[in-house]
Amino acid sequence: MKTLSVILLGILLCTSCKDKAKEEGAVREADLEKEKKAITAVIENETKSFFARDYNAWKSNYAQTDYAFQAWSNNDGTFDSNVGWEDINKQIGKYISDNPEPVSSHPIVERKNMKFKFFDDNVAYLTWDQFNSDKMEKNFHHSKEVRVMEKINGEWKIVCVSAFWDYKHLIPASKLPMIKKIANESRGKI
């Protein structure tokens, strides 16, 4: 009888441990989704405030550190980059100041295939396909985007922006809904 009681107690403990682990996993997953939404909101706010030429709102999305970084390709085959908040602020802040009219060169920005990798509770790496419309919203440029995010004082901030644009291959707006992901080889073809 004692043996049976020990076995039943063991089964009960194992079952309760599994239930607890399942519950903890669900809580972790919900927390992760909350963090993803917070990060996505920062990225969307940065884009929106840049095109609105709202300098203070734009600036609030960045880690204002000496290791902050931005890099992007240009349509002539060159690239631009800024290392450290001082450099980012000087170039982009000047651009916003020199171009105060809130007119977006890309009125529609769509993000697809967003992938997150959390290295701990305060650092995340993201990649995605971004589609940036022309002013007339008839064609889109595709870009591969990378962000490194850091949680500073409880808020997610952008630490690194890398954007690699395909200026050569336009995507008609009518094809955009059919595109799930673009690999290097496809060049905007489905």
URQUI-V414337 format. One record per pair of residues at least 12 apart in sequence whose ideal C-beta (glycine too) atoms are under 10 Angstrom apart, sorted by the first residue. I is the first residue (numbers start at 1). J is the second residue. Records with the same first field share a line. If there is no record, write none. Layout:
I: J / J
This chain:
31: 121
32: 116 / 118 / 124
35: 116 / 118 / 121 / 122 / 124 / 149 / 151 / 156
36: 114 / 116 / 118 / 124 / 126 / 156
38: 124 / 149 / 151 / 155 / 156
39: 114 / 116 / 118 / 124 / 126 / 147 / 149 / 151 / 156 / 157 / 158
40: 111 / 114 / 116 / 126 / 128 / 156
41: 61 / 156
42: 60 / 61 / 62 / 147 / 149 / 155 / 156 / 157 / 158
43: 61 / 109 / 111 / 114 / 126 / 128 / 130 / 145 / 147 / 149 / 156 / 158 / 161
44: 61 / 109 / 111
45: 57 / 58 / 60 / 61 / 158
46: 58 / 59 / 60 / 61 / 62 / 147 / 157 / 158 / 161
47: 61 / 104 / 106 / 109 / 111 / 130 / 132
48: 61 / 104 / 109
49: 61 / 96 / 102
50: 92 / 95 / 96 / 102 / 104
51: 96 / 102 / 103 / 104 / 105 / 106 / 107 / 109
52: 96 / 102 / 103 / 104
53: 95 / 96 / 97 / 98 / 99 / 100 / 101 / 102 / 103 / 104
54: 96 / 102
55: 89 / 92 / 93 / 95 / 96 / 97 / 100
56: 96
58: 89 / 92 / 93 / 96
59: 85 / 88 / 89 / 92 / 93 / 96
60: 155 / 157
61: 149 / 155 / 156 / 157 / 158
62: 85 / 88 / 89 / 92 / 152 / 157 / 158 / 159 / 161
63: 85 / 88 / 148 / 149 / 150 / 151 / 152 / 155 / 156 / 157 / 158 / 159 / 160
64: 84 / 85 / 86 / 88 / 89 / 152 / 157
65: 84 / 85 / 86 / 88 / 150 / 152 / 157 / 159
66: 83 / 84 / 85 / 86 / 87
67: 83 / 84 / 85 / 148 / 150 / 159 / 160
68: 82 / 83 / 84 / 85 / 86 / 87 / 88 / 89 / 148 / 150 / 157 / 158 / 159 / 160 / 161
69: 81 / 82 / 83 / 84 / 85 / 87 / 88 / 148 / 158 / 159 / 160 / 161 / 162
70: 82 / 83 / 87 / 88 / 91 / 92 / 158 / 159 / 160 / 161 / 162 / 163
71: 83 / 146 / 160 / 161 / 162 / 163 / 164
72: 143 / 145 / 161 / 162 / 163 / 164 / 165
73: 143 / 144 / 162 / 163 / 164 / 165 / 166 / 167
74: 165 / 167
75: 141 / 165 / 166 / 167 / 168
76: 167
77: 167 / 168
79: 162 / 163 / 164 / 165
81: 161 / 162
82: 161
85: 159
88: 158 / 161
92: 161
103: 135
104: 132 / 133 / 135
105: 132 / 133 / 134 / 135
106: 130 / 131 / 132 / 133 / 134 / 135 / 137 / 140 / 141 / 143
107: 132 / 133 / 134 / 135 / 136 / 137
108: 131 / 132 / 133 / 134 / 137 / 140 / 173 / 176
109: 130 / 131 / 132 / 133 / 140 / 143
110: 128 / 129 / 130 / 131 / 132 / 133 / 140 / 176 / 177 / 179
111: 126 / 128 / 129 / 130 / 131 / 143 / 145
112: 128 / 129 / 130 / 131 / 142 / 176 / 179 / 180 / 181 / 182
113: 127 / 128 / 129 / 130 / 144 / 179 / 180 / 181 / 182
114: 126 / 127 / 128 / 129 / 130 / 145 / 147
115: 127 / 128
116: 128 / 147 / 149
117: 148
118: 149
119: 148 / 150
120: 151
121: 151
122: 149 / 150 / 151 / 152 / 154 / 156
123: 148 / 149 / 150 / 151 / 159
124: 147 / 148 / 149 / 150 / 151 / 156 / 159
125: 146 / 147 / 148 / 149 / 159 / 160
126: 145 / 146 / 147 / 148 / 149 / 158 / 160
127: 144 / 145 / 146 / 147 / 162
128: 143 / 144 / 145 / 146 / 147 / 181
129: 142 / 143 / 144 / 145 / 179 / 180 / 181 / 182 / 183
130: 142 / 143 / 144 / 145 / 163 / 164 / 165
131: 143 / 171 / 173 / 175 / 176 / 179 / 182 / 188
132: 163 / 165 / 171
133: 171 / 173 / 176
134: 170 / 173
136: 173
137: 173
138: 170 / 172 / 173 / 174
139: 169 / 170 / 171 / 172 / 173 / 174 / 175 / 176 / 188
140: 170 / 171 / 172 / 173 / 175 / 176 / 179 / 188
141: 165 / 166 / 167 / 168 / 169 / 170 / 171 / 188
142: 164 / 165 / 166 / 167 / 169 / 170 / 171 / 176 / 179 / 182 / 186 / 187 / 188
143: 162 / 163 / 164 / 165 / 166 / 167 / 182
144: 162 / 163 / 164 / 165 / 166 / 182 / 184
145: 161 / 162 / 163 / 164 / 165
146: 160 / 161 / 162 / 163 / 164
147: 159 / 160 / 161 / 162 / 163
148: 160 / 161 / 162
166: 182 / 184 / 187 / 188
168: 187 / 188
169: 182 / 186 / 187 / 188 / 189
170: 188
171: 187 / 188 / 189 / 190
172: 188
175: 188 / 189 / 190
176: 188
178: 190
